């Protein structure tokens, strides 16, 4: 074999050396230099991204539970869940209320339910109790009024009137009922189409147990107005939610129960529905057409 075959001239050697230098240089440039291009955003893209961030912020705010003033004596299962109460805490309050007792302060609410200090501090600023609870002086006057009322009732024969035809003036004759409470009773009656039981006075917000008892002495449920009953087995969620004893979530539970179990036939079926107020089930049934 010819030995000259593997021998290079000086020019060839320089060329090969230069070739290797170029390769190494290219590798170094590729390693140290960033060739990624910086993409600039247009004005439209920047506006869109800014709007998108604002939408996300609004959605987060919307998802936060907004608490409105409420009377803690009438917390439902759903309301208690939204406030952060446990099932046990809600059950304690409901059991307490079934005894026809009321909590009259944030401290009493905690004693009955056993909620933590942190939860109490978060929700207690929204507690709203009737004026007769907050005003101790009024409570004392009310006690005197009760005594006078009892004395008066022994001397004078009370004429019992039909609560469904009572006027605002008739209601305001009851000690402890002013213009505001009398209008609240009339509006509640109008929303129902008429009262079917004097026990419904307990459902009027702001009426103390003492005032409710006075109403029972002076009024009764006479001929119930011919109100239109709710077709509970065919009414839509929206139609059911318009009934004062039903809120949207309970109306939805009713429709779900119908779809899974068939028609609701009686009060016993009503009690099987999640969120149905047990204490008012018999009264509610009188407004329904099964």
C-alpha positions as CSV (number, residue, x, y, z in Angstrom):
1,X,0.0,0.0,0.0
2,X,1.2,3.5,-0.8
3,X,2.2,5.3,2.4
4,X,1.6,8.7,0.7
5,X,-2.1,7.9,0.7
6,X,-2.4,8.8,4.5
7,X,0.0,11.8,4.3
8,X,-1.3,15.4,3.9
9,X,0.4,18.4,2.6
10,X,0.9,21.5,4.8
11,X,-2.0,23.2,3.0
12,X,-4.3,20.2,3.6
13,X,-3.2,20.1,7.3
14,X,-4.0,23.8,7.7
15,X,-7.4,23.2,6.0
16,X,-8.3,20.3,8.3
17,X,-7.2,22.3,11.3
18,X,-9.3,25.3,10.2
19,X,-12.3,23.0,9.7
20,X,-12.0,21.7,13.2
21,X,-11.7,25.3,14.6
22,X,-14.9,26.2,12.7
23,X,-16.8,23.2,14.1
24,X,-15.7,24.0,17.7
25,X,-16.6,27.7,17.2
26,X,-20.1,26.8,16.0
27,X,-20.6,24.5,19.0
28,X,-19.5,27.3,21.4
29,X,-21.8,29.8,19.8
30,X,-24.7,27.4,20.0
31,X,-24.0,26.7,23.6
32,X,-23.6,30.3,24.9
33,X,-26.0,32.3,22.6
34,X,-29.8,32.2,23.2
35,X,-31.5,31.9,19.8
36,X,-35.0,32.0,21.2
37,X,-37.0,34.8,19.8
38,X,-38.9,37.2,22.2
39,X,-42.5,37.4,21.2
40,X,-44.0,40.8,21.7
41,X,-47.7,41.1,22.7
42,X,-49.9,43.4,20.8
43,X,-52.0,46.0,22.5
44,X,-55.2,43.9,21.9
45,X,-53.6,40.9,23.5
46,X,-52.5,42.9,26.5
47,X,-56.0,44.3,26.9
48,X,-57.5,40.8,26.6
49,X,-55.1,39.4,29.2
50,X,-55.9,42.2,31.6
51,X,-59.7,41.7,31.1
52,X,-59.3,37.9,31.7
53,X,-57.5,38.6,35.0
54,X,-60.3,40.9,36.1
55,X,-62.9,38.3,35.2
56,X,-61.0,35.7,37.3
57,X,-60.9,38.1,40.2
58,X,-64.7,38.7,40.0
59,X,-65.4,35.0,39.8
60,X,-63.3,34.4,42.9
61,X,-65.2,37.2,44.7
62,X,-68.5,35.7,43.5
63,X,-67.6,32.3,44.9
64,X,-67.1,33.7,48.3
65,X,-70.1,33.3,50.5
66,X,-71.8,36.6,51.2
67,X,-73.5,36.7,54.6
68,X,-76.6,38.9,55.1
69,X,-78.1,39.8,58.5
70,X,-80.3,37.0,59.9
71,X,-81.9,35.7,63.0
72,X,-79.8,32.7,64.2
73,X,-83.0,31.1,65.7
74,X,-84.2,30.2,62.2
75,X,-81.0,28.7,60.6
76,X,-81.9,25.9,58.2
77,X,-79.6,22.9,57.4
78,X,-78.5,24.6,54.2
79,X,-77.9,28.0,55.8
80,X,-75.9,26.4,58.6
81,X,-73.8,24.5,56.1
82,X,-73.1,27.7,54.1
83,X,-72.0,29.5,57.3
84,X,-69.5,26.7,58.1
85,X,-71.4,24.9,60.9
86,X,-71.0,21.2,61.3
87,X,-74.0,18.8,61.1
88,X,-73.8,18.2,64.9
89,X,-73.9,22.0,65.6
90,X,-76.9,22.5,63.4
91,X,-78.7,19.5,65.0
92,X,-78.1,20.9,68.5
93,X,-79.8,24.2,67.4
94,X,-82.7,22.5,65.7
95,X,-83.2,20.3,68.8
96,X,-83.2,23.4,71.0
97,X,-85.8,25.1,68.8
98,X,-88.1,22.1,68.9
99,X,-88.4,22.8,72.6
100,X,-89.9,26.2,71.6
101,X,-86.9,27.9,73.0
102,X,-84.9,30.8,71.5
103,X,-81.3,32.0,71.7
104,X,-81.2,35.7,72.5
105,X,-77.5,36.5,72.2
106,X,-74.3,35.3,70.5
107,X,-73.2,33.8,73.8
108,X,-76.4,31.7,74.1
109,X,-76.0,30.6,70.5
110,X,-72.5,29.3,71.2
111,X,-73.7,27.6,74.4
112,X,-76.5,25.8,72.5
113,X,-74.6,24.9,69.3
114,X,-71.0,24.5,70.6
115,X,-69.5,26.5,67.6
116,X,-65.9,27.5,67.9
117,X,-64.9,31.0,68.9
118,X,-63.4,31.7,65.5
119,X,-66.7,30.8,63.7
120,X,-68.7,32.7,66.2
121,X,-66.6,35.8,65.7
122,X,-67.1,35.5,62.0
123,X,-70.9,35.2,61.9
124,X,-72.1,36.8,65.1
125,X,-71.8,40.4,63.7
126,X,-74.6,39.4,61.3
127,X,-77.0,38.2,64.0
128,X,-80.2,40.2,64.2
129,X,-82.6,39.7,67.1
130,X,-86.0,41.2,67.5
131,X,-86.2,44.6,69.1
132,X,-87.9,43.1,72.2
133,X,-84.8,41.1,72.8
134,X,-82.3,43.9,72.4
135,X,-84.2,46.5,74.4
136,X,-84.2,45.4,78.1
137,X,-86.2,48.4,79.1
138,X,-88.9,47.5,76.6
139,X,-88.8,43.9,77.9
140,X,-89.6,45.2,81.4
141,X,-92.4,47.3,80.1
142,X,-93.7,44.3,78.2
143,X,-93.7,42.3,81.5
144,X,-95.9,45.0,83.1
145,X,-98.0,45.0,80.0
146,X,-98.5,41.3,80.3
147,X,-99.8,41.8,83.9
148,X,-102.1,44.5,82.8
149,X,-103.3,42.5,79.9
150,X,-104.0,39.5,82.1
151,X,-105.9,41.7,84.6
152,X,-107.9,43.3,81.7
153,X,-108.7,39.9,80.2
154,X,-110.3,38.9,83.5
155,X,-112.5,42.0,83.6
156,X,-113.5,42.3,80.0
157,X,-114.8,39.6,77.6
158,X,-112.5,39.5,74.6
159,X,-114.1,39.4,71.2
160,X,-112.2,36.9,69.1
161,X,-111.8,37.9,65.5
162,X,-110.8,36.0,62.4
163,X,-107.1,36.6,61.7
164,X,-107.7,36.3,58.0
165,X,-110.0,39.3,57.9
166,X,-108.2,41.4,60.5
167,X,-107.1,44.9,59.5
168,X,-103.9,46.6,60.4
169,X,-105.8,48.6,63.0
170,X,-107.1,45.4,64.6
171,X,-103.6,44.0,64.9
172,X,-102.2,47.2,66.3
173,X,-104.6,46.9,69.2
174,X,-102.5,44.0,70.5
175,X,-99.9,45.2,73.0
176,X,-96.4,44.8,71.4
177,X,-97.6,45.2,67.8
178,X,-96.9,48.4,66.0
179,X,-97.2,49.6,62.4
180,X,-94.2,47.6,61.2
181,X,-95.1,44.2,62.8
182,X,-98.8,44.6,61.8
183,X,-97.8,45.2,58.1
184,X,-95.4,42.2,58.3
185,X,-98.3,39.9,59.5
186,X,-100.5,41.1,56.7
187,X,-97.9,40.7,54.0
188,X,-97.1,37.2,55.2
189,X,-100.9,36.4,55.1
190,X,-101.1,37.8,51.5
191,X,-98.1,35.7,50.3
192,X,-99.7,32.6,51.7
193,X,-103.2,33.4,50.5
194,X,-104.4,33.1,54.1
195,X,-103.5,31.6,57.4
196,X,-104.6,28.0,58.3
197,X,-103.3,28.0,61.9
198,X,-102.6,30.5,64.6
199,X,-99.3,28.6,65.1
200,X,-98.1,30.4,61.9
201,X,-97.7,33.6,64.0
202,X,-94.5,32.0,65.2
203,X,-93.2,32.2,61.6
204,X,-93.6,36.0,61.5
205,X,-90.2,37.4,62.1
206,X,-90.0,39.8,65.1
207,X,-93.0,38.5,67.1
208,X,-92.0,37.5,70.6
209,X,-93.6,34.4,72.2
210,X,-95.6,36.7,74.5
211,X,-97.1,38.7,71.6
212,X,-97.9,35.4,69.8
213,X,-99.8,34.3,72.8
214,X,-101.8,37.5,72.9
215,X,-102.7,37.1,69.3
216,X,-104.0,33.6,70.0
217,X,-106.2,35.0,72.7
218,X,-107.7,37.8,70.4
219,X,-107.7,36.0,67.0
220,X,-108.5,32.7,65.5
221,X,-108.5,31.1,62.1
222,X,-112.1,31.3,60.8
223,X,-113.1,30.5,57.3
224,X,-109.9,30.1,55.4
225,X,-109.8,32.1,52.2
226,X,-110.2,30.1,49.0
227,X,-106.5,30.2,48.1
228,X,-105.1,28.3,45.2
229,X,-103.2,25.2,46.4
230,X,-99.8,24.3,45.0
231,X,-99.7,21.3,42.8
232,X,-96.6,19.9,44.5
233,X,-96.2,17.0,42.1
234,X,-96.2,19.1,38.9
235,X,-95.0,22.5,39.9
236,X,-91.6,23.7,38.6
237,X,-88.7,24.6,40.9
238,X,-89.5,28.3,40.2
239,X,-93.2,27.9,41.1
240,X,-92.3,26.0,44.3
241,X,-89.7,28.5,45.4
242,X,-92.3,31.3,45.4
243,X,-94.1,29.6,48.3
244,X,-93.0,31.3,51.5
245,X,-92.2,28.1,53.3
246,X,-90.0,26.9,50.4
247,X,-86.7,28.3,49.3
248,X,-84.9,27.5,46.1
249,X,-82.8,24.7,47.5
250,X,-85.8,23.0,49.1
251,X,-87.8,23.4,45.9
252,X,-85.0,21.7,44.1
253,X,-85.0,18.9,46.6
254,X,-88.7,18.4,46.1
255,X,-88.3,18.1,42.4
256,X,-85.4,15.6,42.8
257,X,-87.5,13.6,45.3
258,X,-90.4,13.4,42.8
259,X,-88.1,12.3,39.9
260,X,-86.6,9.5,42.0
261,X,-89.5,8.3,44.1
262,X,-92.7,9.3,42.2
263,X,-95.5,11.5,43.4
264,X,-95.6,13.0,46.9
265,X,-98.8,11.6,48.4
266,X,-99.0,12.9,52.0
267,X,-97.3,14.6,54.9
268,X,-95.2,11.5,55.6
269,X,-93.7,11.8,52.1
270,X,-92.9,15.5,52.7
271,X,-90.9,14.6,55.8
272,X,-88.7,12.4,53.7
273,X,-87.5,15.3,51.7
274,X,-84.1,16.8,52.7
275,X,-84.5,20.2,54.3
276,X,-88.2,20.1,54.9
277,X,-89.0,22.0,58.1
278,X,-90.4,19.3,60.4
279,X,-92.1,21.7,62.7
280,X,-94.2,23.2,59.9
281,X,-94.8,20.0,57.8
282,X,-98.5,19.6,58.8
283,X,-99.2,23.3,58.1
284,X,-97.4,23.2,54.8
285,X,-99.4,20.2,53.7
286,X,-102.6,22.2,54.0
287,X,-101.3,24.5,51.2
288,X,-100.4,21.6,48.8
289,X,-102.5,19.6,46.4
290,X,-101.2,16.1,46.4
